[in-house]
Amino acid sequence: MKKYLNGKEVEMTSQEILEHQELQALAQEDNKIIEQQKKETLDNQVSGNQKLLDLGLTQAEATALTGYKPPEDEE
């Protein structure tokens, strides 16, 4: 594996390669956590929206309260 050092391409040491791989693994774990959090947020928005609709609110009223607007169905 190579890197640039002072404008020159040089080989990375085995220690540098190991550190790079560890950082990549951490970044991938962080990305998985972020994606899971995004999914949980969307699931909560959908669930909360449905609960408001079940209470008798219109979609416009639920959207006005929460800011969540369900995606338009493509048919």
Phi, psi and omega in degrees: 000143183241160176216166176260130179226115182055040176080002179244144178276123181228158177287142176278148176285164179298326178294318179295321178296316179299315179298319179299315180295321178296318179294323177297318179296318178296319180296320179295320177296317178299318179297320178297318179296316180297316179297321178296318179296321177298316180296317179297320179297314179296317179300319179294322178296315180296315181297313179297320178299315181296322179296321177294320177295322179295333178281353175109001178285153173279166178298323179298319179293316179297319178294320179297324180285318190253337185084353180277127176239118181297150179296148179286138177288134178257108181232000000 
